[in-house]
Amino acid sequence: MAGRQAIRKIRSCRNRNSSIKEENIMKTFLGAVIALTLGATVASAQEDFPSGPVTIIVPYGTGGSTDTTARPLAIELEKIWGQPVVVVNKPGAGSMIGTTEMTQAAPDGQTLLINTAAISTAPALQKDLQYDPETDVTPISLLITSPYVLVGGAKVESDDFAGLLKEAEERPLFMSTAGPGSSSHFMSELVIDAADLPADVVHFNGGGEAATNLMGGHADTYISTTASVMPYVNDGRLKALAVLAPERFELLPDVPSSGEAGVSGVDINGWVAMFGPAGMDPALVEKINADLAKAMASDTMKEQLEQNFAVAGKLKPDEFKDVYLRDLKTWKNLAEKRGIGQ
């Protein structure tokens, strides 16, 4: 009797072991099938894209810093993709007209958008957007990044941020912006809040008009990326008061930082990035991200980065998505705190 029970146990163990082996074999097989399927998806995305001309929407006018970045980049992408890459300018509504058009395109990568951080600031102010900034946009690649620079115009006597803080106690100070909801607007509000700066914000129609009014003495300061303001600084029409960062920027070693003036909480970098519509295949997004990295590593784009005192971004799509969503939240919270747009 005991012998029969022992035999049954042995057979039961054999059957159980056999089932485990079969289950492991099935898992291995399914894993291989999934891997092959994913591999085929990636290969398909790499082989089929682009299937024709690619349109890059620039939500600003021609000749601006974003436009002058997009056009040489398009030439480099044509070399990589073997297809025409057409830059189309769609300015208006703080970059939201062009951005909205991009979100309505098919998610096949044939229509893309290059935008600045304004894509993360404008939604904090514009409540009637025709798209959801969190779910209707695919962040693809951080192309360019640099600190924001606070520049002073003809009426500013100070040569640095610390001096400007003292000057603001003696006379009214006006901080110009490129328009409501622009990154220059929100950075100005951030500086006013962080530095407890007694200043008023005045809006102009674009960065060029804001800079012109600084030079004419109709406003005092302007905040934008290095690419936007350094040409004016280099020819002496404006002066750089500070890079908005804890420490000096390595590409602008002679410009003091906001940290040196005792101001913290303003160290948010400006950027230029590539976006696509919602629903894009992750494999396609990865491919475009990799191709953009190649284009940004070209001699042409390296030279432009050097001229603009900026650096190339090196984030993967998921990493850049985190930056984009973080900035959306930051500016939304600031708008609520400062009562912007209410």
HELIX and SHEET records of a PDB file:
HELIX    1   1 ALA A    2  ASP A   48  1                                  47    
HELIX    2   2 SER A   65  TRP A   81  1                                  17    
HELIX    3   3 ALA A   93  SER A   95  5                                   3    
HELIX    4   4 MET A   96  THR A  103  1                                   8    
HELIX    5   5 ALA A  118  LEU A  125  1                                   8    
HELIX    6   6 PHE A  161  GLU A  167  1                                   7    
HELIX    7   7 SER A  183  ALA A  195  1                                  13    
HELIX    8   8 GLY A  207  MET A  215  1                                   9    
HELIX    9   9 THR A  226  ASN A  234  1                                   9    
HELIX   10  10 GLY A  259  ALA A  261  5                                   3    
HELIX   11  11 PRO A  282  MET A  296  1                                  15    
HELIX   12  12 ASP A  299  GLN A  307  1                                   9    
HELIX   13  13 PRO A  317  ARG A  338  1                                  22    
SHEET    1   A 6 VAL A  85  ASN A  89  0                                        
SHEET    2   A 6 VAL A  54  VAL A  58  1                                        
SHEET    3   A 6 THR A 111  THR A 116  1                                        
SHEET    4   A 6 GLY A 270  PRO A 277 -1                                        
SHEET    5   A 6 VAL A 137  SER A 146 -1                                        
SHEET    6   A 6 VAL A 311  ALA A 312 -1                                        
SHEET    1   B 5 ALA A 199  HIS A 203  0                                        
SHEET    2   B 5 LEU A 173  THR A 177  1                                        
SHEET    3   B 5 THR A 221  THR A 225  1                                        
SHEET    4   B 5 TYR A 148  GLY A 152 -1                                        
SHEET    5   B 5 LYS A 239  VAL A 243 -1                                        
END                                                                             
